[in-house]
Amino acid sequence: MTTANPRQKKALDSLTHTVEHIYDSLDRGEIPTMTIPLRSKRNIEFDPKTEVWKYGSLRTTRTAKTAQGAVTLLRTVYTTDFINEMIREGKSSTLREMYYISEGWHNAKFHTQDEGNLLAEDLETISNCMREDFKLRPEESGAHVYGNINFRTMTKKGMKTFNCIDDVAETGFAIPYSVEKETFQIASHDVKFVMAIECGGMFARLIENGFPEKYNCALVHLSGQPARSTRRLIKRLNEENGLPVVVFTDGDPWSFRIFASVAYGAIKTAHISEYLATPTAQFIGVTPSDILNYDLPTDKLSDKDIGALNSELSDPRFADEFWVTEIKAMLEMKLKAEQQSLAKYGLNYVTDHYLPDKLTMLGIL
């Protein structure tokens, strides 16, 4: 049996309390319920204290009055028991593994993995903990870091220190699924800022061109929509070490959402935005203005792109004048551009001109 750390103990105590509430209701002959925040963009509000977007006061209730509600509560009991077992035994599970394990839960089994993922998120909102505290791991990787930073992290042989230039390949240091202080420490660094980059091709371009060394920065490959551990590490680098964060993405609606998840908090994880979001992060991705000013190669917006942009106009996270102007401009142009379209002017242009100019405008350089 393994001793739970304080975060795991808090998570387990909270989940156990939820299950006890269900059992107590049944014991009294009452229909059990479970109330959680409504997880949609109409229920996210700006929290001035933490400067991130979090769930508001709207609630939804899971109740055993319906067959589906009863199944959800039954799954909650089974999942809590499974989490308890993992913590006691010092094990962890991917969300995919939990989906298959539920095959033995009879009427409580998940019919799709999405059902298990959503329940894990529900349990986070109830417990005010993160699924990493439940010993549940996502399938997606946490991407990579390249720069003069020393991370001290748990390995099979205990805590080891890695320098994210000297001790890694050009792909960088692979971020583990949990980057909390108990098992992952930012030992030291010699960088002035952090640049989060959407695509692997641009991440490799900046490394090959020597950008991190020349401008004394750390690069974080977001690998598309960033994993939670990636966002958590970016926040820790900013909050604990005072490092400015900039986000370099493509110029399309989905990339705007990538920036929003890093800086403002994602709608799906608004219950833990204060752990994941970096509100001081600044956007240096490709904008409609850049498409015109740099005469970049473009692609036409698809119907899905247009729908996403219109949705962003009603998203409170994009209510700032900058975003409203740029989103409307993209809708009018009906064009989008990739960050690698800057290669039109040569392989060195992005590191010799585009990024230095933008970083200077932001006061980073």
For each residue, the residues with C-beta under 8 A, 3 or more apart:
1: 88 89
2: 87 88 89 90
3:
4: 8 9 12 87 88
5: 8 9 182
6: 9 10
7: 10 11 129 133 180 182
8: 4 5 11 12 87 133 134 135
9: 4 5 6 12 13
10: 6 7 13 14 127 129 133
11: 7 8 14 15 83 127 129 130 133 134
12: 4 8 9 15 16 83 84 87
13: 9 10 16 17
14: 10 11 17 18 126 127 128 129
15: 11 12 18 19 80 83 84 123 126 127 134
16: 12 13 19 20 80 84
17: 13 14 20 21
18: 14 15 21 22 34 76 80 123 126 127
19: 15 16 22 23 76 77 80
20: 16 17 23 24
21: 17 18 24 25 32 34
22: 18 19 25 26 32 34 73 76 77
23: 19 20 26 27
24: 20 21 27 28
25: 21 22 28 30 31 32 33
26: 22 23 29 30 32
27: 23 24
28: 24 25
29: 26
30: 25 26
31: 25 63 64 65
32: 21 22 25 26 63 64 73
33: 25 61 62 63 64
34: 18 21 22 61 62 63 72 73 76 122 126
35: 59 60 61 62
36: 39 59 60 61 62 122 125 126
37: 43 55 56 58 59 60 125 270 271
38: 42 43 55 58 59 60
39: 36 43 55 121 125 267 268 270 271
40: 43 44 267
41: 44 267 314 315 316
42: 38 58
43: 37 38 39 40 55 56 57 58
44: 40 41 53 54 55 56 265 267 270 316 317
45: 53 54 55 56 316
46: 51 52 53 316
47: 50 51 52 53 54 273 274
48: 51
49:
50: 47 54 273 274 279
51: 46 47 48 279
52: 46 47 264 265 273 274 277 279
53: 44 45 46 47 264 265 267 270 273 277 316 317
54: 44 45 47 50 265 270 271 273 274
55: 37 38 39 43 44 45 58 125 270 271
56: 37 43 44 45
57: 43
58: 37 38 42 43 55
59: 35 36 37 38
60: 35 36 37 38
61: 33 34 35 36
62: 33 34 35 36 69 72 73 122
63: 31 32 33 34 66 69
64: 31 32 33 69 70 73
65: 31 69
66: 63 69 70
67: 70 71
68: 71 72
69: 62 63 64 65 66 72 73
70: 64 66 67 73 74
71: 67 68 74 75 107 108
72: 34 62 68 69 75 76 119
73: 22 32 34 62 64 69 70 76 77
74: 70 71 77 78 107 108
75: 71 72 78 79 102 105 108 110 115 119
76: 18 19 22 34 72 73 79 80 119 122 123
77: 19 22 73 74 80 81 108
78: 74 75 81 82 102 105 108
79: 75 76 82 83 98 116 119 120 123
80: 15 16 18 19 76 77 83 84 123
81: 77 78 84 85
82: 78 79 85 86 93 98 101
83: 11 12 15 79 80 86 87 134 135 136
84: 12 15 16 80 81 87 88
85: 81 82 88 89 91
86: 82 83 89 90 91 92 93 134 135
87: 2 4 8 12 83 84 90 134 135
88: 1 2 4 84 85
89: 1 2 85 86
90: 2 86 87
91: 85 86 135
92: 86 135 136 137
93: 82 86 97 98 101 135 136 137
94: 97 98 136 137 138 139
95: 98 99 113 116 117 120 136 137 138 139
96: 99 100 113 139
97: 93 94 100 101
98: 79 82 93 94 95 101 102 110 116 120 136
99: 95 96 102 110 112 113 116
100: 96 97 103
101: 82 93 97 98 104 105
102: 75 78 98 99 105 108 109 110 116
103: 100 109
104: 101 109
105: 75 78 101 102 108 109
106: 109
107: 71 74
108: 71 74 75 77 78 102 105
109: 102 103 104 105 106
110: 75 98 99 102 113 115 116 119
111: 115
112: 99 115 116
113: 95 96 99 110 116 117
114: 117 118
115: 75 110 111 112 118 119
116: 79 95 98 99 102 110 112 113 119 120
117: 95 113 114 120 121
118: 114 115 121 122
119: 72 75 76 79 110 115 116 122 123
120: 79 95 98 116 117 123 124 131 134 136
121: 39 117 118 124 125 131 268 269 271
122: 34 36 62 76 118 119 125 126
123: 15 18 76 79 80 119 120 126 127 131 134
124: 120 121 127 128 129 130 131 271 272
125: 36 37 39 55 121 122 128 271
126: 14 15 18 34 36 122 123
127: 10 11 14 15 18 123 124
128: 14 124 125 271
129: 7 10 11 14 124 133 134
130: 11 124 133 134 228 272 275
131: 120 121 123 124 134 136 138
132: 135 136 137 177 178 180 228 229
133: 7 8 10 11 129 130
134: 8 11 15 83 86 87 120 123 129 130 131
135: 8 83 86 87 91 92 93 132
136: 83 92 93 94 95 98 120 131 132
137: 92 93 94 95 132 177 178
138: 94 95 131 177 227 228
139: 94 95 96
140: 223 227
141: 174 175 223 227
142: 174 175 176 177 179 227 229 230 233
143: 174 175 220 221 222 223 226 227 230
144: 171 172 173 174 175 203 220 221 223
145: 149 151 164 172 173 175 218 219 220 221 233
146: 164 165 168 170 171 172 173 203 207 212 218 219 221
147: 164 165 189 191 194 212 217 218 219
148: 163 164 165 189 190 191 212 213 216 218
149: 145 163 164 186 188 189 190 191 218 237
150: 161 162 163 164 186 187 188 189
151: 145 161 162 164 173 184 185 186 187
152: 159 160 161 162 184 185 186 187
153: 159 160 162 176 183 184 185
154: 158 159 183 184
155: 158 159 160
156:
157: 160
158: 154 155
159: 152 153 154 155 185
160: 152 153 155 157
161: 150 151 152 187
162: 150 151 152 153 167 168 173
163: 148 149 150 166 167 168
164: 145 146 147 148 149 150 151 167 168 172 173 218
165: 146 147 148 168 212 213
166: 163
167: 162 163 164 173
168: 146 162 163 164 165 171 172 173
169: 172
170: 146 204 207 208
171: 144 146 168 174
172: 144 145 146 164 168 169 203 207 219 221
173: 144 145 146 151 162 164 167 168
174: 141 142 143 144 171
175: 141 142 143 144 145 179 227 229 230 233
176: 142 153 179 183 184 229
177: 132 137 138 142 227 229
178: 132 137 183 184 229
179: 142 175 176 184 229 232 233 236
180: 7 132 183 184 232
181: 184 185
182: 5 7
183: 153 154 176 178 180
184: 151 152 153 154 176 178 179 180 181
185: 151 152 153 159 181
186: 149 150 151 152 189 236 237 240 241
187: 150 151 152 161
188: 149 150
189: 147 148 149 150 186 218 237 241 243
190: 148 149 216
191: 147 148 149 194 212 216 217 218 243
192: 215 216 217 243 244 364
193: 217 218 243 244 245 246 359 364
194: 147 191 217 218 219 220 234 237 238 243 244 245 246
195: 206 217 218 219 220 245 246 247 248 284
196: 220 222 226 230 234 245 246 247 248 262 281
197: 202 203 206 219 220 221 222 248 249 339
198: 202 222 224 247 248 249 250 255 258 285 339
199: 202 203 224 250 338 339 340
200: 203 204 221 223
201: 204 205 340
202: 197 198 199 205 206 248 339 340 350
203: 144 146 172 197 199 200 206 207 219 221
204: 170 200 201 207 208
205: 201 202 208 209 340 347 350 351
206: 195 197 202 203 209 211 212 219 350 351 355
207: 146 170 172 203 204 210 211 212 219
208: 170 204 205
209: 205 206 347 348 350 351
210: 207 213 214 351
211: 206 207 214 215 217 219 351 355
212: 146 147 148 165 191 206 207 215 216 217 218 219
213: 148 165 210 216
214: 210 211 351
215: 192 211 212 356 359 365
216: 148 190 191 192 212 213
217: 147 191 192 193 194 195 211 212
218: 145 146 147 148 149 164 189 191 193 194 195 212 237 243
219: 145 146 147 172 194 195 197 203 206 207 211 212
220: 143 144 145 194 195 196 197 230 233 234
221: 143 144 145 146 172 197 200 203
222: 143 196 197 198 225 226 230 247 249 258 262
223: 140 141 143 144 200 226 227 230
224: 198 199 258
225: 222 254 257 258 261
226: 143 196 222 223 230 231 234 258 261 262
227: 138 140 141 142 143 175 177 223 230 231
228: 130 132 138 231 232 269 276
229: 132 142 175 176 177 178 179 232 233
230: 142 143 175 196 220 222 223 226 227 233 234
231: 226 227 228 234 235 261 262 276 277 278
232: 179 180 228 229 235 236 275 276
233: 142 145 175 179 220 229 230 236 237
234: 194 196 220 226 230 231 237 238 245 262 278 281
235: 231 232 238 239 275 276 277 278
236: 179 186 232 233 239 240 241
237: 149 186 189 194 218 233 234 240 241 243 245
238: 194 234 235 241 242 243 244 245 278 280 281
239: 235 236 278
240: 186 236 237
241: 186 189 236 237 238
242: 238
243: 189 191 192 193 194 218 237 238
244: 192 193 194 238 280 282 364
245: 193 194 195 196 234 237 238 262 278 280 281 282
246: 193 194 195 196 281 282 283 284 359 362 364
247: 195 196 198 222 258 259 262 263 281 282 283 284 285
248: 195 196 197 198 202 284 285 339 355
249: 197 198 222 255 256 258 259 283 285 286 339
250: 198 199 254 255 285 286 336 337 338 339
251: 255 285 286 287 288 290 291 296 330 336 337 338 339
252: 255 256 301 305 330 336 337
253: 256 257 305 308 309 312 327 330 336
254: 225 250 257 258 305 308
255: 198 249 250 251 252 258 259 285 286
256: 249 252 253 259 260 285 312 318 323 327
257: 225 253 254 260 261 266 308 312
258: 198 222 224 225 226 247 249 254 255 261 262
259: 247 249 255 256 262 263 281 283 285
260: 256 257 263 264 265 266 315 317 318
261: 225 226 231 257 258 264 265 266 269 276 277
262: 196 222 226 231 234 245 247 258 259 277 278 281
263: 247 259 260 277 278 279 280 281 282 283
264: 52 53 260 261 273 277 279 317
265: 44 52 53 54 260 261 269 270 273 276 277 317
266: 257 260 261 269 270 273 276
267: 39 40 41 44 53 270
268: 39 121
269: 121 228 261 265 266 272 273 276
270: 37 39 44 53 54 55 265 266 267 273
271: 37 39 54 55 121 124 125 128
272: 124 130 269 275 276
273: 47 50 52 53 54 264 265 266 269 270 276 277
274: 47 50 52 54 277
275: 130 232 235 272
276: 228 231 232 235 261 265 266 269 272 273
277: 52 53 231 235 261 262 263 264 265 273 274
278: 231 234 235 238 239 245 262 263 281
279: 50 51 52 263 264
280: 238 244 245 263
281: 196 234 238 245 246 247 259 262 263 278
282: 244 245 246 247 263 362 364
283: 246 247 249 259 263
284: 195 246 247 248 355 358 359 362
285: 198 247 248 249 250 251 255 256 259 339
286: 249 250 251 255 290 291 296 337 338 339 341 342
287: 251 290 291 326 329
288: 251 291 292 326 329 330 333 335
289: 292 293 326 329
290: 251 286 287 293 294 296 337
291: 251 286 287 288 294 295 296 298 333 335 337
292: 288 289 295
293: 289 290
294: 290 291 342 345 354
295: 291 292 344
296: 251 286 290 291 337 341 342 344
297: 337 341 344
298: 291 335 336 337 341
299: 335 336 337 338
300: 334 335 336
301: 252 305 306 309 330 331 334 335 336
302: 305 306
303: 306 307
304: 307 308
305: 252 253 254 301 302 308 309 336
306: 301 302 303 309 310 331 334
307: 303 304 310 311
308: 253 254 257 304 305 311 312
309: 253 301 305 306 312 313 327 330 331
310: 306 307 313 314 331
311: 307 308 314 315
312: 253 256 257 308 309 315 318 323 327
313: 309 310 318 324 327 328
314: 41 310 311
315: 41 260 311 312 318 319
316: 41 44 45 46 53 319
317: 44 53 260 264 265
318: 256 260 312 313 315 323 324 327
319: 315 316 323 324
320: 323 324
321: 324 325
322: 325 326
323: 256 312 318 319 320 326 327
324: 313 318 319 320 321 327 328
325: 321 322 328 329
326: 287 288 289 322 323 329 330
327: 253 256 309 312 313 318 323 324 330 331
328: 313 324 325 331 332
329: 287 288 289 325 326 332 333
330: 251 252 253 288 301 309 326 327 333 334 335 336
331: 301 306 309 310 327 328 334
332: 328 329
333: 288 291 329 330
334: 300 301 306 330 331
335: 288 291 298 299 300 301 330
336: 250 251 252 253 298 299 300 301 305 330
337: 250 251 252 286 290 291 296 297 298 299 341
338: 199 250 251 286 299 341
339: 197 198 199 202 248 249 250 251 285 286 342 350
340: 199 201 202 205 343
341: 286 296 297 298 337 338 344
342: 286 294 296 339 345 349 350 354
343: 340 346 347 349 350
344: 295 296 297 341 349
345: 294 342 349 353
346: 343 349
347: 205 209 343
348: 209 351 352
349: 342 343 344 345 346 352 353 354
350: 202 205 206 209 339 342 343 353 354 355
351: 205 206 209 210 211 214 348 354 355 356
352: 348 349 356
353: 345 349 350 356 357
354: 294 342 349 350 351 357 358
355: 206 211 248 284 350 351 358 359
356: 215 351 352 353 359 360 365
357: 353 354 360 361
358: 284 354 355 361 362
359: 193 215 246 284 355 356 362 364 365
360: 356 357 363 364 365
361: 357 358
362: 246 282 284 358 359
363: 360
364: 192 193 244 246 282 359 360
365: 215 356 359 360
